Amino acid sequence: MKRKKLKVGIVGLTSCEGCQFSIMDLGNRFIDLLEYFEIVEFRLMEEKVFKTPEMDICFVEGSVVTKSNKKKVKEIREKSKVLVALGNCASMGGIHQIKNYHEPKKLIKNIYSNSDKIDNPNILNLGDIIKVDYTIPGCPINNLEFLKLVYTLIREIDFKIPNKPVCHECQSRGYRCVLMDGEPCLGPIVLGGCKAICLKSEMACQGCRGLFKGAQIKNHLDHLKKIGHKKEELDHVLEIYGLRDNIESIIN
């Protein structure tokens, strides 16, 4: 008996759409999924959908920045059996969350001449607004994690990302440790799975995948302060991908 295809949506909110392009980069491996999927919403592949369809699985990329974004995700949640936060913006608020710490009312007046007409809410994680069933972290995502999640959902088995830090991947690949060079690297406390791509280019980890379970957050931040990094500098690094509020909620 032929398996019934799952109705799947890939929806973008306020974002650069980088995670969606990462999915498209799978090429034929993405096309192969059409054996199991019927894509019912994906604006990179078809014209805009004006009415949210019923979906078995919906992948949501981007931050909830506007009232229309918020309305959309609530509607998506109602229409989706399984909802997946796709990437850093959806799971952690992304770079949009930076404004939460820097007088958002003042900032918007510096950018827009008619700022009173612009939505300017605090940026929240998607999970603070609706129930999220699974998360694929990163900026952009590791598209192989997307593929792994898809096939676990098709087979109705559980999906888990190994609970190891970025440092594990960095050192197992023989990359230079920028932390030892004095850089404010977050590799020891951030969830691996990105193949330490930033460290490959000797760029410090800035935490786009979020914390791994059991991370020694306070110890690591204390170490970064001991090697010369001021609190203001560390706050700036933690704000880039929305990690600061997560950390403050744990250690304060």
N, C-alpha and C positions, 0 to 999 in steps of 0.2 A: 504493500500500500504506500502510495506516494505521500511523503510528509507535507503537511500544510505549511506554507511559507509564513514566517513571522513578519508582522507589519512593523517596520523600523523607521524612526525619524532621527535626523541629525540636525539639531537646531542651534542657531547662533544668536546670542544676545549682543551686548556691547563688547566687541572684541576685535582682534586683528585677523581672526579666522585661521590663525596658524595651525591650530590643532586639527581643523577640518582639512587643511591642505596636507597635513601629516598623514591623515587617513588616505587621501587620494594618492599619496606617494607610495602606497602599498601596491599600486598598479594592478596587475592581474590577480594578485591575492585578494584585493578588494572586489574585483569583478567576480571571483569565484564564490564570494559570499552571496551573490544574487541567486545561487541555487537554493539558499535557505531563506533569503530575505525578499521582501517586497518593500522598496524604499518609498515611503509615503510622504516624507518631507525632508528635503536636503537642497538648500538653495544654490549650492555649487553645481548641482546636476539638473535642476529644473526651475521653472518659473516660480515666483513667490506663491506660497499657499496662504490663502486669506482666512481659511477656517481650519483650526487645529484638528487633525484627524485622530481617530482611535489608534493607539499604538501598543504593541506588545513590549517594545523597548524604545526608549528615547534617550539619545545622547545630547546633553546640553552643554554648549561651550559659551564662555563669556560671563561677564559680570552683570548683576542687576543694578543698572545705573539710573534708569528712568522708571516712571510709573508704568509705562507700557511694558517694559521688561518684566516688572513684578507681576503685572496682570497676566502676561504671557506664560511665565513659569508656573503660576498657580493653575492656569488652564491646562498646561502640559501635564502637570502632576495628576490632575483629575482624569486625563485621557490616556495615561500610560500605566501599564502593569509594572514595568521596571524602568526606573529613571537613573541615569548615570551622569555624574558630574564629570565633564570632559576638560581636563587641564586645570592650570593654576587659577585662572580668572573665576571659573565656576566653583572650584573647591575651596579657594582661599581669598577670593576678592581681587587678586591680582594687583597690578600696578595702579588700578583705579582707587584702591583702598588707601593709597598714600595720602590723599586729601583729607582723610579722617583725622589726621594728626596735625594739620596745618591750616587752621582757621578756614574751613571750606566756604563760609559766607564771604570772607574777604577775597579769597582766591577767585571765586566765580565773578566777582565784580571787576577783577583785573583782566579777565578773559573776555567776558561778554558785555556789550554795551547795554543790552536789555536783560540783565541777569535775573530780574524778578520773574521772567517768563520761562526760565530754564529749570528743569528738575534738578534738585541738588541734595538728595538724601545721603545719609551715611551709607557707605558701601558695606554690605554684609556678605558672608559666605552663603552659597546657595542652600546649604544645610540649615542655616538659621531661618530660612523662609519656608522651605518645603522639605519633605522627607526625601532623602537621597539614599538609594539602595546600594550603589557602588560608586567608587571614585577611581578615575585614572589620572594621576597627578602629572605635573610637569609643565614646562613652558618652552617649546610645545611638548605634547605628550610623546612618549615612546610608542610608536604605532604598533610595535609587536605586542605591547601590553594590551592595546585595543583589540588586536587579533585574538590574543589569548582569552580575554574576557568574552568576546563574541562566541568563541567555540565552547567555553564553559557554560554559557547561557543556553546555547543550542543543545548541549548534552545534559543540561540541568544538573551540573555539579558546581561546587563552590569555587569562587575566584579569590585568590590571595596573592599579594605581592610579598616576596620574602622580606622579613623584618631585619634588614641589614642597612648600615649607613653607607653614604656615598664613599666614605673613606675605604670601605672594603673593596669596592669596585676600582677605585683609584689605585690603591696599592697592588691589587692583584694584577693590574694591567701594567704596573711598573712606571706609573707617571710620577713626575717630580712633585713632592709634597710642598705646596705653596704655604701651608701653615707653618712649616719648619723655617720658611724664609721670612716669616713675620706677617704674612697676609691675613686679613680677617676672614678666614675660610670657615664655612659652616658645615663642612663635610662630616665631622664627627657626630653631628646631631640630626642630620637630614636623611630622609629615606632614600635609599639607593634604587636603582632600576633604570637610571639614565645613561648607564655605561660611562659615568664620570666624564661626559663629553666636554664640559667646561674645563676640567682639570687637564684634559688632553692638550688644551691650548694654554695651559698654565694660568688659567683664570680661576680665581677663588670661587667656591660654591656659594651662591647667594640664597639658597633655600627654596627654590621654586616647587619642590616636591613635598614640602612640609616635613614635620618631625617624624622620626621613626619611634616606635613604641619602646620606652625604656631609656630614651636619650638622656644623658647627664647634662641637661641644659645649663643649670646654674654654674656647674663646675667649668663648663666650656667657656661661658661668657666671662667668668672670673679669670680664666687663663688668658683670654683675649685682652682683658684690661691690664693684666700683669705684663704682657709683652708690649704695652704702649698704646692700645686703642682706647680712646675715650668713649664714654657712654653715648655722646651725641653722634659719633661716627658709627657705632654699633647700631644705634637706633635707625640711622639712615639705611644701613645694609638690611636690617630686619624688615624695614618698610617696603623695600623694592617689590617683593612678591607677596606681601600680606602676612608675613610670618610674625610680625611684632605683636599683634593682638593675641595670637595663639600662645606665644611664649609668656606674655604678661598675665594671661588668665591662669597659667600653670604655676608660675613662680611668685606671684604677688598674693 
